[in-house]
Each structure stands twice: as C-alpha cells, then as structure tokens.
C-alpha cells in the first residue's frame, strides 16, 4: 500500500516538473493544451468597438479651436465685441454645441458659444461674454457638459 502511494506521488511529481523543463520543445507542448490567445481576443473583439453616439457625431464634435475661430470671425457682431487675443483655449463640445475661451491680454477672458448647423455642416458663433453666455440658449442638460456654461 505504501508503494502504491509512493508511485502515485512520483507520477504527480513527474507531471508537475514536466512544465519546468529547459527543453524548447517542452513549452510548445504545454502551450498546445492552452487555448490560443487569438481566440480569446477574437471572442472579446465584437463587444469592444463602441458605436458612435449621436451626441458626439463626427460631423460636429470634437471641434478644433481653429474651426471655431473661423466661425467667430464670420460673426462680425460677436468678433467686434470680444478681444480674441492669442486665440481660443478650453474648447468643449457636446451635442452640436461648443464653447471656447478667448485669451486676451490684460482683460477678463470671455467665453464664446457656438452652434453646429448640420444642414450647412458649419459652426456659427451664437453669443459671447464673461457671464451667462449659455443662459436661455442652450438646453440645461447640454449646458452642464460645456465649459463656461455653468454661470
């Protein structure tokens, strides 16, 4: 009976040590039993790509400061009232609305509000100022996502 346990113990020890070999062929044999990594990645792939959200449609958001600057300059009334300075910074964009902060020298920075026109595929400056720029213009649920719309 002791011999059977000893032989069983040796068999288990031999099986356990088989994975510790320096032989290059040994890892290949032990990897053959494991599922290939490509299968795991392929199984995960269908769930990883996210469908584009209508809120962040590529045609409107994200938007660059340069694009908004063109829209700003196209609206003479707003462009004449706000000193742009070094250009726009702190651009935020959500659901076809955007805000950007002007960088004037020695003046309080103004926030400019923009709206995307999907039919024309262009941005337009809507309003600008240092306070209440989005009030009565942007829906409250969108304003919470735009920098400068919280005042």
DSSP file (Angstrom, degrees, kcal/mol; ACC not computed):
  #  RESIDUE AA STRUCTURE BP1 BP2  ACC     N-H-->O    O-->H-N    N-H-->O    O-->H-N    TCO  KAPPA ALPHA  PHI   PSI    X-CA   Y-CA   Z-CA
    1    1 A X     >        0   0    0      0, 0.0     4,-1.8     0, 0.0     5,-0.2   0.000 360.0 360.0 360.0 -40.7    0.0    0.0    0.0
    2    2 A X  H  >  +     0   0    0      1,-0.2     4,-2.1     2,-0.2     5,-0.1   0.855 360.0  54.8 -64.2 -34.2    2.9    2.4    0.8
    3    3 A X  H  > S+     0   0    0      2,-0.2     4,-2.8     1,-0.2    -1,-0.2   0.892 105.1  52.3 -67.4 -40.0    4.4    1.5   -2.6
    4    4 A X  H  > S+     0   0    0      2,-0.2     4,-2.6     1,-0.2    -2,-0.2   0.930 111.7  46.1 -62.3 -44.9    1.2    2.5   -4.4
    5    5 A X  H  X S+     0   0    0     -4,-1.8     4,-2.5     2,-0.2    -1,-0.2   0.886 112.9  50.9 -63.8 -38.6    1.1    5.9   -2.7
    6    6 A X  H  X S+     0   0    0     -4,-2.1     4,-2.3     2,-0.2    -2,-0.2   0.918 112.1  45.9 -65.6 -43.4    4.8    6.4   -3.4
    7    7 A X  H  X S+     0   0    0     -4,-2.8     4,-2.2     2,-0.2    -2,-0.2   0.892 113.2  49.9 -66.2 -39.2    4.3    5.5   -7.1
    8    8 A X  H  X S+     0   0    0     -4,-2.6     4,-2.1    -5,-0.2    -2,-0.2   0.904 111.0  49.9 -65.1 -40.2    1.3    7.8   -7.3
    9    9 A X  H  X S+     0   0    0     -4,-2.5     4,-2.4     1,-0.2    -2,-0.2   0.896 110.4  49.9 -64.3 -41.4    3.3   10.6   -5.6
   10   10 A X  H  X S+     0   0    0     -4,-2.3     4,-2.6     2,-0.2    -2,-0.2   0.888 109.0  52.3 -65.2 -38.5    6.2   10.1   -8.1
   11   11 A X  H  X S+     0   0    0     -4,-2.2     4,-2.1     2,-0.2    -2,-0.2   0.913 111.5  46.3 -63.4 -42.2    3.8   10.3  -11.0
   12   12 A X  H  X S+     0   0    0     -4,-2.1     4,-2.4     2,-0.2    -2,-0.2   0.913 112.7  49.8 -66.1 -42.2    2.3   13.5   -9.7
   13   13 A X  H  X S+     0   0    0     -4,-2.4     4,-2.2     1,-0.2    -2,-0.2   0.899 111.0  49.7 -63.2 -41.2    5.8   15.0   -9.1
   14   14 A X  H  X S+     0   0    0     -4,-2.6     4,-1.0     2,-0.2    -1,-0.2   0.894 111.7  48.6 -65.1 -40.2    6.9   14.0  -12.7
   15   15 A X  H  < S+     0   0    0     -4,-2.1     4,-0.5     1,-0.2     3,-0.3   0.899 111.9  49.1 -66.6 -40.3    3.8   15.6  -14.2
   16   16 A X  H >< S+     0   0    0     -4,-2.4     3,-0.7     1,-0.2    -2,-0.2   0.880 112.0  48.2 -66.7 -38.5    4.3   18.8  -12.2
   17   17 A X  H >< S+     0   0    0     -4,-2.2     3,-1.8     1,-0.2    -1,-0.2   0.636  89.7  82.8 -78.0 -14.6    8.0   19.0  -13.2
   18   18 A X  G >< S+     0   0    0     -4,-1.0     3,-0.8    -3,-0.3    -1,-0.2   0.834  89.2  53.6 -60.7 -31.8    7.3   18.5  -16.9
   19   19 A X  G <  S+     0   0    0     -3,-0.7    -1,-0.3    -4,-0.5    -2,-0.2   0.564  98.9  65.6 -77.9  -7.7    6.4   22.2  -17.2
   20   20 A X  G <  S+     0   0    0     -3,-1.8    -1,-0.2    -4,-0.1    -2,-0.1   0.078  74.2 129.6-101.6  23.1    9.8   23.2  -15.7
   21   21 A X    <   -     0   0    0     -3,-0.8     6,-0.1     1,-0.1    -3,-0.0  -0.443  56.5-145.5 -80.8 150.6   12.0   21.8  -18.5
   22   22 A X        +     0   0    0     -2,-0.1     2,-0.4     4,-0.1    -1,-0.1   0.453  68.4 114.4 -86.8  -4.0   14.7   23.8  -20.3
   23   23 A X    >>  -     0   0    0      1,-0.2     3,-1.3     2,-0.1     4,-0.8  -0.548  66.0-143.4 -71.4 123.0   13.9   21.9  -23.5
   24   24 A X  H 3> S+     0   0    0     -2,-0.4     4,-0.8     1,-0.3    -1,-0.2   0.781 100.0  57.4 -59.7 -26.3   12.5   24.4  -26.1
   25   25 A X  H 3> S+     0   0    0      1,-0.2     4,-1.7     2,-0.2    -1,-0.3   0.773  93.5  69.6 -74.5 -24.6   10.0   21.8  -27.3
   26   26 A X  H <> S+     0   0    0     -3,-1.3     4,-2.1     1,-0.2     5,-0.2   0.918  96.6  48.3 -64.4 -45.8    8.5   21.4  -23.8
   27   27 A X  H  X S+     0   0    0     -4,-0.8     4,-2.6     1,-0.2    -1,-0.2   0.888 108.8  55.2 -63.3 -35.5    6.8   24.8  -23.7
   28   28 A X  H  X S+     0   0    0     -4,-0.8     4,-1.4     1,-0.2    -1,-0.2   0.905 108.6  48.1 -62.2 -39.7    5.3   24.3  -27.1
   29   29 A X  H  X S+     0   0    0     -4,-1.7     4,-0.6     1,-0.2    -1,-0.2   0.902 113.8  46.1 -67.8 -39.8    3.8   21.0  -26.0
   30   30 A X  H  X S+     0   0    0     -4,-2.1     4,-0.5     1,-0.2     3,-0.5   0.830 111.7  52.2 -73.6 -29.4    2.4   22.6  -22.8
   31   31 A X  H >< S+     0   0    0     -4,-2.6     3,-0.6     1,-0.2    -1,-0.2   0.764  95.2  70.9 -74.3 -24.5    1.0   25.6  -24.7
   32   32 A X  H 3< S+     0   0    0     -4,-1.4    -1,-0.2     1,-0.3    -2,-0.2   0.835  96.5  51.7 -61.6 -31.1   -0.7   23.4  -27.2
   33   33 A X  H 3< S+     0   0    0     -4,-0.6    -1,-0.3    -3,-0.5    -2,-0.2   0.772  97.2  80.9 -77.3 -25.2   -3.2   22.4  -24.5
   34   34 A X  S << S-     0   0    0     -3,-0.6     2,-0.1    -4,-0.5     3,-0.1  -0.521  95.0-101.3 -80.2 147.8   -4.0   26.1  -23.6
   35   35 A X        -     0   0    0     -2,-0.2    -1,-0.1     1,-0.1    -2,-0.1  -0.447  45.9-102.3 -66.8 141.2   -6.4   28.0  -25.8
   36   36 A X    >>  -     0   0    0      1,-0.1     4,-1.1    -4,-0.1     3,-0.8  -0.343  22.6-125.4 -65.6 144.1   -4.6   30.3  -28.3
   37   37 A X  H 3> S+     0   0    0      1,-0.2     4,-2.5     2,-0.2     5,-0.2   0.822 107.7  63.5 -59.6 -32.4   -4.6   34.0  -27.4
   38   38 A X  H 3> S+     0   0    0      1,-0.2     4,-2.9     2,-0.2    -1,-0.2   0.869  98.9  54.7 -61.6 -35.7   -6.1   34.9  -30.7
   39   39 A X  H <> S+     0   0    0     -3,-0.8     4,-2.1     2,-0.2    -1,-0.2   0.913 109.2  47.4 -63.1 -42.3   -9.3   33.0  -29.8
   40   40 A X  H  X S+     0   0    0     -4,-1.1     4,-1.6     2,-0.2    -2,-0.2   0.923 114.8  45.4 -65.1 -44.3   -9.6   35.0  -26.6
   41   41 A X  H  X S+     0   0    0     -4,-2.5     4,-1.8     1,-0.2    -2,-0.2   0.898 112.5  51.3 -66.9 -40.0   -9.0   38.3  -28.4
   42   42 A X  H  X S+     0   0    0     -4,-2.9     4,-0.7     1,-0.2    -1,-0.2   0.878 108.7  51.4 -65.1 -36.8  -11.4   37.4  -31.2
   43   43 A X  H  < S+     0   0    0     -4,-2.1     4,-0.3     1,-0.2    -1,-0.2   0.860 114.5  43.3 -68.1 -33.9  -14.1   36.5  -28.7
   44   44 A X  H >X S+     0   0    0     -4,-1.6     4,-0.9     1,-0.2     3,-0.8   0.734  97.1  79.0 -82.1 -23.0  -13.7   39.8  -27.0
   45   45 A X  H >X S+     0   0    0     -4,-1.8     4,-1.0     1,-0.2     3,-0.9   0.864  83.4  58.5 -58.7 -43.6  -13.5   41.9  -30.2
   46   46 A X  H 3< S+     0   0    0     -4,-0.7    -1,-0.2     1,-0.3    -2,-0.1   0.830 110.3  44.0 -60.2 -29.5  -17.2   42.0  -31.0
   47   47 A X  H <4 S+     0   0    0     -3,-0.8    -1,-0.3    -4,-0.3    -2,-0.2   0.651 103.2  67.1 -88.7 -13.8  -18.1   43.7  -27.7
   48   48 A X  H << S+     0   0    0     -3,-0.9     2,-0.3    -4,-0.9    -2,-0.2   0.872  76.2  83.8 -81.2 -36.8  -15.2   46.2  -27.6
   49   49 A X  S  < S-     0   0    0     -4,-1.0     2,-0.4     1,-0.0     0, 0.0  -0.509  71.2-146.5 -70.2 129.3  -16.0   48.6  -30.6
   50   50 A X        -     0   0    0     -2,-0.3     2,-0.2     1,-0.0     3,-0.1  -0.772  14.6-119.7 -95.5 137.8  -18.5   51.2  -29.4
   51   51 A X        -     0   0    0     -2,-0.4     2,-0.1     1,-0.1    -1,-0.0  -0.490  40.4 -96.0 -71.1 143.2  -21.0   52.6  -31.8
   52   52 A X        -     0   0    0     -2,-0.2     2,-0.3     1,-0.1    -1,-0.1  -0.368  39.6-127.1 -62.6 137.3  -20.7   56.3  -32.4
   53   53 A X    >   -     0   0    0      3,-0.2     3,-0.7     1,-0.1    -1,-0.1  -0.616   7.2-131.8 -84.2 142.0  -23.1   58.3  -30.2
   54   54 A X  G >  S+     0   0    0     -2,-0.3     3,-0.9     1,-0.2    -1,-0.1   0.763 107.8  63.0 -64.4 -21.1  -25.4   60.8  -31.9
   55   55 A X  G 3  S+     0   0    0      1,-0.3    40,-1.4    40,-0.1    41,-0.4   0.856 111.6  34.4 -69.9 -35.7  -24.3   63.2  -29.2
   56   56 A X  G <  S+     0   0    0     -3,-0.7    -1,-0.3    38,-0.1    -3,-0.2  -0.323  83.3 171.4-115.6  49.2  -20.7   63.1  -30.4
   57   57 A X    X>  -     0   0    0     -3,-0.9     3,-2.0     1,-0.1     4,-1.8  -0.334  41.7-123.4 -60.2 138.1  -21.3   62.7  -34.1
   58   58 A X  T 34 S+     0   0    0      1,-0.3    -1,-0.1     2,-0.2    -4,-0.0   0.746 107.5  65.7 -57.4 -23.9  -18.0   63.1  -36.1
   59   59 A X  T 34 S+     0   0    0      1,-0.1    -1,-0.3     4,-0.0     3,-0.1   0.721 120.9  13.7 -73.0 -19.7  -19.5   65.9  -38.1
   60   60 A X  T <4 S+     0   0    0     -3,-2.0     2,-0.4     1,-0.4    -2,-0.2   0.741 108.0  78.0-120.0 -55.6  -19.8   68.2  -35.1
   61   61 A X  S  < S+     0   0    0     -4,-1.8    -1,-0.4    -6,-0.1     2,-0.1  -0.895  81.0  37.2-113.3 141.9  -17.8   67.1  -32.1
   62   62 A X  S    S-     0   0    0     -2,-0.4     2,-0.3    -3,-0.1    36,-0.0   0.601  78.2-179.5 -75.5 163.4  -14.9   67.2  -31.5
   63   63 A X        -     0   0    0     -2,-0.1     2,-0.2     4,-0.0    -2,-0.1  -0.959  20.7-125.0-129.8 148.6  -14.2   70.6  -33.0
   64   64 A X     >  -     0   0    0     -2,-0.3     4,-1.9     1,-0.1     5,-0.2  -0.528  19.7-119.8 -92.5 159.4  -10.8   72.4  -33.1
   65   65 A X  H  > S+     0   0    0      1,-0.2     4,-2.3     2,-0.2     5,-0.1   0.866 114.8  57.2 -62.0 -37.2  -10.1   75.9  -31.8
   66   66 A X  H  > S+     0   0    0      2,-0.2     4,-1.6     1,-0.2    -1,-0.2   0.895 106.0  48.8 -63.1 -40.9   -9.1   76.8  -35.4
   67   67 A X  H  > S+     0   0    0      1,-0.2     4,-1.7     2,-0.2    -1,-0.2   0.915 112.9  47.5 -64.8 -42.9  -12.5   75.8  -36.8
   68   68 A X  H  X S+     0   0    0     -4,-1.9     4,-2.6     1,-0.2    -2,-0.2   0.848 106.5  58.0 -68.2 -33.0  -14.3   77.8  -34.0
   69   69 A X  H  X S+     0   0    0     -4,-2.3     4,-2.5     2,-0.2    -1,-0.2   0.890 104.9  51.0 -63.9 -38.4  -12.0   80.8  -34.7
   70   70 A X  H  X S+     0   0    0     -4,-1.6     4,-1.4     2,-0.2    -1,-0.2   0.917 111.9  46.7 -63.3 -43.2  -13.2   80.9  -38.3
   71   71 A X  H  X S+     0   0    0     -4,-1.7     4,-0.7     2,-0.2    54,-0.7   0.885 111.3  52.7 -65.7 -38.5  -16.8   80.8  -37.1
   72   72 A X  H >< S+     0   0    0     -4,-2.6     3,-1.1     1,-0.2     7,-0.4   0.934 109.9  46.8 -61.0 -48.9  -16.1   83.5  -34.6
   73   73 A X  H 3< S+     0   0    0     -4,-2.5    -1,-0.2     1,-0.3    -2,-0.2   0.758 104.2  63.2 -67.5 -25.3  -14.5   85.9  -37.2
   74   74 A X  H 3< S+     0   0    0     -4,-1.4     2,-0.9     1,-0.2    -1,-0.3   0.697  92.9  67.9 -72.8 -19.4  -17.5   85.2  -39.5
   75   75 A X    <X  -     0   0    0     -3,-1.1     4,-2.9    -4,-0.7     3,-0.3  -0.817  67.4-174.1-102.8  93.4  -19.9   86.8  -37.0
   76   76 A X  H  > S+     0   0    0     -2,-0.9     4,-2.4     1,-0.2     5,-0.2   0.847  79.4  57.6 -58.5 -38.2  -18.8   90.5  -37.1
   77   77 A X  H  > S+     0   0    0      2,-0.2     4,-0.8     1,-0.2    -1,-0.2   0.926 115.1  35.3 -61.0 -46.0  -21.1   91.5  -34.2
   78   78 A X  H  > S+     0   0    0     -3,-0.3     4,-1.3     2,-0.2     3,-0.4   0.902 116.8  53.7 -74.9 -41.6  -19.5   89.0  -31.8
   79   79 A X  H  < S+     0   0    0     -4,-2.9    -2,-0.2    -7,-0.4     5,-0.2   0.844 109.0  49.6 -63.3 -33.9  -16.0   89.3  -33.2
   80   80 A X  H  < S+     0   0    0     -4,-2.4    -1,-0.2    -5,-0.2    -2,-0.2   0.775 112.1  48.5 -74.3 -25.9  -16.1   93.1  -32.7
   81   81 A X  H  < S+     0   0    0     -4,-0.8     2,-0.4    -3,-0.4    -2,-0.2   0.673 107.9  57.6 -88.4 -18.0  -17.3   92.8  -29.1
   82   82 A X  S  < S-     0   0    0     -4,-1.3     2,-0.7    -3,-0.1    -1,-0.1  -0.950  73.1-137.4-122.7 131.7  -14.8   90.3  -27.9
   83   83 A X        -     0   0    0     -2,-0.4    27,-0.3     1,-0.2    21,-0.3  -0.774  15.4-167.1 -85.3 116.1  -11.0   90.5  -27.9
   84   84 A X    >   +     0   0    0     -2,-0.7    19,-2.3     1,-0.2     3,-1.1   0.862  17.5 174.4 -74.1 -37.0   -9.7   87.1  -29.1
   85   85 A X  B 3   +a  103   0A   0      1,-0.2    19,-0.3    17,-0.2    -1,-0.2  -0.492  69.4   0.1  69.0-127.0   -6.1   87.7  -28.1
   86   86 A X  T 3  S-     0   0    0     17,-2.2    -1,-0.2    -2,-0.3     2,-0.2   0.366 115.8 -96.8 -79.2   5.6   -3.9   84.6  -28.6
   87   87 A X    <   -     0   0    0     -3,-1.1    16,-0.7    16,-0.0    -1,-0.3  -0.653  60.3 -34.1 110.4-169.7   -6.8   82.6  -29.9
   88   88 A X  E     +B  102   0B   0     -2,-0.2     2,-0.3    14,-0.2    14,-0.2  -0.623  52.0 171.8 -92.4 149.0   -9.2   80.1  -28.2
   89   89 A X  E     +B  101   0B   0     12,-2.2    12,-3.0    -2,-0.3    -2,-0.0  -0.871  56.8  42.4-139.3 174.8   -8.4   77.7  -25.4
   90   90 A X  E    S-     0   0B   0     -2,-0.3     2,-0.3    10,-0.2    -1,-0.1   0.890  72.4-174.2  52.0  47.1  -10.5   75.4  -23.2
   91   91 A X  E     -     0   0B   0      9,-0.1     2,-0.3    -3,-0.1     9,-0.2  -0.535   5.2-179.1 -71.8 132.2  -12.7   74.2  -26.2
   92   92 A X  E     -B   99   0B   0      7,-2.4     7,-2.3    -2,-0.3     2,-0.4  -0.982   4.3-172.0-131.6 149.1  -15.6   71.9  -25.2
   93   93 A X  E     +B   98   0B   0     -2,-0.3     2,-0.3     5,-0.2     5,-0.2  -0.999  11.2 160.1-144.7 134.5  -18.1   70.4  -27.5
   94   94 A X  E >   -B   97   0B   0      3,-3.0     3,-1.7    -2,-0.4   -38,-0.1  -0.904  66.2 -15.7-159.0 127.4  -21.3   68.4  -26.8
   95   95 A X  T 3  S-     0   0    0    -40,-1.4   -39,-0.1    -2,-0.3     3,-0.1   0.827 127.8 -44.4  52.0  43.3  -24.4   67.6  -28.9
   96   96 A X  T 3  S+     0   0    0    -41,-0.4    20,-3.1     1,-0.3     2,-0.3   0.566 120.2 102.0  82.5   7.3  -23.8   70.2  -31.6
   97   97 A X  E <   -BC  94 115B   0     -3,-1.7    -3,-3.0    18,-0.2     2,-0.3  -0.918  46.1-179.6-120.1 149.8  -22.9   73.0  -29.1
   98   98 A X  E     -BC  93 114B   0     16,-2.2    16,-3.1    -2,-0.3     2,-0.3  -0.991  11.9-163.0-146.2 154.3  -19.4   74.2  -28.3
   99   99 A X  E     -BC  92 113B   0     -7,-2.3    -7,-2.4    -2,-0.3     2,-0.3  -0.962   8.2-179.9-132.1 154.7  -17.7   76.8  -26.1
  100  100 A X  E     - C   0 112B   0     12,-1.5    12,-2.8    -2,-0.3     2,-0.5  -0.984  22.9-128.5-151.1 146.8  -14.2   78.3  -26.2
  101  101 A X  E     -BC  89 111B   0    -12,-3.0   -12,-2.2    -2,-0.3    10,-0.2  -0.842  20.7-133.7-100.3 131.8  -12.4   80.8  -24.0
  102  102 A X  E     -B   88   0B   0      8,-2.8     2,-0.2    -2,-0.5   -14,-0.2  -0.407   9.5-141.7 -74.3 158.6  -10.7   83.8  -25.6
  103  103 A X  B     +a   85   0A   0    -19,-2.3   -17,-2.2   -16,-0.7   -19,-0.1  -0.558  30.6 169.7-122.9  66.8   -7.1   84.7  -24.4
  104  104 A X        -     0   0    0    -21,-0.3     2,-0.5   -19,-0.3     3,-0.4  -0.366  36.6-112.9 -75.0 159.3   -6.9   88.5  -24.4
  105  105 A X  S    S-     0   0    0      1,-0.2     3,-0.1    -2,-0.1    -1,-0.1  -0.816  92.8  -6.3 -93.3 129.1   -4.0   90.3  -22.7
  106  106 A X  S    S+     0   0    0     -2,-0.5     2,-0.3     1,-0.2    -1,-0.2   0.707 115.1  96.6  62.8  23.9   -4.9   92.2  -19.6
  107  107 A X  S    S-     0   0    0     -3,-0.4     2,-0.2   -24,-0.1    -1,-0.2  -0.943  85.4 -92.1-134.9 158.1   -8.6   91.7  -19.9
  108  108 A X        -     0   0    0     -2,-0.3     2,-0.2     1,-0.1    -4,-0.1  -0.525  50.9-109.6 -69.0 135.7  -11.0   89.2  -18.4
  109  109 A X        -     0   0    0     -2,-0.2     2,-0.3    -5,-0.1    -6,-0.1  -0.482  31.8-146.8 -70.9 131.7  -11.4   86.1  -20.7
  110  110 A X        -     0   0    0    -27,-0.3    -8,-2.8    -2,-0.2     2,-0.4  -0.681   5.6-134.4 -95.8 152.5  -14.7   85.9  -22.5
  111  111 A X  E     -CD 101 129B   0     18,-3.5    18,-2.1    -2,-0.3     2,-0.4  -0.894  15.8-153.9-104.8 137.1  -16.4   82.6  -23.4
  112  112 A X  E     -CD 100 128B   0    -12,-2.8   -12,-1.5    -2,-0.4     2,-0.4  -0.942   5.3-146.8-114.2 134.0  -17.9   82.3  -26.9
  113  113 A X  E     -CD  99 127B   0     14,-3.0    13,-3.4    -2,-0.4    14,-1.1  -0.826  16.3-170.5-100.6 135.5  -20.8   79.9  -27.6
  114  114 A X  E     -CD  98 125B   0    -16,-3.1   -16,-2.2    -2,-0.4     2,-0.4  -0.921   9.9-157.4-125.9 150.7  -21.1   78.1  -30.9
  115  115 A X  E     -CD  97 124B   0      9,-2.4     9,-1.9    -2,-0.3     2,-0.4  -0.993  18.2-130.9-127.6 136.3  -23.9   76.0  -32.5
  116  116 A X  E     - D   0 123B   0    -20,-3.1     2,-0.8    -2,-0.4     7,-0.2  -0.726  10.5-150.4 -87.4 131.5  -23.3   73.5  -35.3
  117  117 A X  E  >> - D   0 122B   0      5,-3.4     4,-1.9    -2,-0.4     5,-1.5  -0.880   8.4-168.8-101.2 103.6  -25.6   73.7  -38.3
  118  118 A X  T  45S+     0   0    0     -2,-0.8    -1,-0.2     1,-0.2     5,-0.0   0.840  83.9  55.1 -64.5 -34.2  -25.9   70.1  -39.6
  119  119 A X  T  45S+     0   0    0      1,-0.2    -1,-0.2    -3,-0.1    -2,-0.0   0.909 120.3  30.6 -66.0 -41.8  -27.5   71.2  -42.9
  120  120 A X  T  45S-     0   0    0      2,-0.2    -2,-0.2    -3,-0.1    -1,-0.2   0.600 101.4-134.3 -90.0 -13.1  -24.7   73.6  -43.8
  121  121 A X  T  <5 +     0   0    0     -4,-1.9     2,-0.3     1,-0.2    -3,-0.2   0.904  66.2 114.6  57.2  44.6  -22.0   71.5  -42.0
  122  122 A X  E   < -D  117   0B   0     -5,-1.5    -5,-3.4    -7,-0.0     2,-0.3  -0.950  64.5-121.8-139.8 159.5  -20.6   74.6  -40.3
  123  123 A X  E     -D  116   0B   0     -2,-0.3     2,-0.4    -7,-0.2    -7,-0.2  -0.759  24.3-164.0 -97.6 148.4  -20.2   76.1  -36.9
  124  124 A X  E     -D  115   0B   0     -9,-1.9    -9,-2.4    -2,-0.3     2,-0.4  -0.999  23.2-120.1-133.6 137.7  -21.7   79.6  -36.1
  125  125 A X  E     +D  114   0B   0    -54,-0.7   -11,-0.3    -2,-0.4   -47,-0.1  -0.621  30.7 178.6 -73.4 130.7  -20.9   81.9  -33.2
  126  126 A X  E     -     0   0B   0    -13,-3.4     2,-0.3     1,-0.4   -12,-0.2   0.827  56.6 -24.6-103.3 -45.3  -24.1   82.4  -31.2
  127  127 A X  E     -D  113   0B   0    -14,-1.1   -14,-3.0     2,-0.0    -1,-0.4  -0.963  53.9-163.6-160.3 171.0  -23.1   84.6  -28.3
  128  128 A X  E     +D  112   0B   0     -2,-0.3     2,-0.3   -16,-0.3   -16,-0.2  -0.988  26.0 108.4-161.0 157.4  -20.1   85.6  -26.2
  129  129 A X  E     -D  111   0B   0    -18,-2.1   -18,-3.5    -2,-0.3     4,-0.1  -0.973  66.9 -82.3 160.8-170.3  -19.3   87.3  -22.9
  130  130 A X  S    S+     0   0    0     -2,-0.3     2,-0.3   -20,-0.2    -1,-0.1   0.528 104.3  29.2-103.5  -8.6  -18.0   86.8  -19.4
  131  131 A X  S    S+     0   0    0    -20,-0.1    -1,-0.2    -3,-0.1    -3,-0.1  -0.984 118.2   5.1-153.7 138.7  -21.2   85.7  -17.7
  132  132 A X        +     0   0    0     -2,-0.3     3,-0.2    16,-0.1    17,-0.1   0.775  67.6 151.3  65.6  28.8  -24.4   83.9  -18.7
  133  133 A X  S    S+     0   0    0     15,-0.4    16,-0.1     1,-0.2   -20,-0.1   0.843  76.4  35.2 -61.8 -35.5  -23.3   83.1  -22.2
  134  134 A X  S >> S+     0   0    0     14,-0.3     3,-2.3     3,-0.1     4,-2.3   0.604  86.5 123.8 -95.9 -13.7  -25.4   80.0  -22.5
  135  135 A X  T 34 S+     0   0    0      1,-0.3     4,-0.1    -3,-0.2    15,-0.0  -0.229  86.9   0.1 -56.5 131.3  -28.4   81.1  -20.5
  136  136 A X  T 34 S+     0   0    0      2,-0.3    -1,-0.3     1,-0.1     3,-0.1   0.594 128.3  68.5  65.1  13.8  -31.7   80.9  -22.4
  137  137 A X  T <4 S+     0   0    0     -3,-2.3     2,-0.4     1,-0.3    -2,-0.2   0.649  90.6  50.1-123.5 -40.4  -29.8   79.5  -25.5
  138  138 A X  S  < S-     0   0    0     -4,-2.3    -1,-0.3    11,-0.1    -2,-0.3  -0.878  88.5-108.4-109.3 132.8  -28.5   76.0  -24.6
  139  139 A X    >>  -     0   0    0     -2,-0.4     4,-2.6     1,-0.1     3,-1.4  -0.303  31.4-120.1 -55.8 141.6  -30.7   73.3  -23.1
  140  140 A X  H 3> S+     0   0    0      1,-0.3     4,-1.4     2,-0.2    -1,-0.1   0.845 111.2  56.5 -55.9 -39.2  -29.8   72.7  -19.4
  141  141 A X  H 34 S+     0   0    0      1,-0.2    -1,-0.3     2,-0.2     4,-0.1   0.742 114.3  39.7 -69.1 -21.0  -28.8   69.0  -19.9
  142  142 A X  H X4 S+     0   0    0     -3,-1.4     3,-2.0     2,-0.1     4,-0.4   0.826 106.6  63.2 -90.2 -39.2  -26.3   70.1  -22.6
  143  143 A X  H >< S+     0   0    0     -4,-2.6     3,-1.4     1,-0.3     6,-0.3   0.809  92.1  65.8 -56.8 -32.1  -25.0   73.2  -20.8
  144  144 A X  T 3< S+     0   0    0     -4,-1.4    -1,-0.3     1,-0.3    -2,-0.1   0.713 101.1  50.9 -64.8 -18.4  -23.7   71.0  -18.0
  145  145 A X  T <  S+     0   0    0     -3,-2.0     2,-0.5    -4,-0.1    -1,-0.3   0.478  96.0  84.0 -95.5  -4.7  -21.2   69.5  -20.5
  146  146 A X  S X  S-     0   0    0     -3,-1.4     3,-1.7    -4,-0.4     4,-0.2  -0.872  79.9-122.4-108.6 129.0  -19.8   72.8  -21.8
  147  147 A X  T 3  S+     0   0    0     -2,-0.5   -55,-0.2     1,-0.3    -2,-0.1  -0.437  98.6  21.3 -64.6 134.5  -17.1   74.8  -20.1
  148  148 A X  T 3  S+     0   0    0     -2,-0.1     3,-0.4   -49,-0.1   -15,-0.4   0.382  98.3  95.4  89.3  -3.9  -18.2   78.3  -19.3
  149  149 A X    <   +     0   0    0     -3,-1.7    -2,-0.1    -6,-0.3   -11,-0.1   0.404  61.6  81.4 -96.7   2.3  -21.9   77.4  -19.3
  150  150 A X              0   0    0      1,-0.2    -1,-0.2    -4,-0.2    -3,-0.1   0.474 360.0 360.0 -88.8  -0.7  -22.3   76.9  -15.6
  151  151 A X              0   0    0     -3,-0.4    -1,-0.2   -16,-0.0    -2,-0.1   0.434 360.0 360.0-107.9 360.0  -22.6   80.6  -14.7
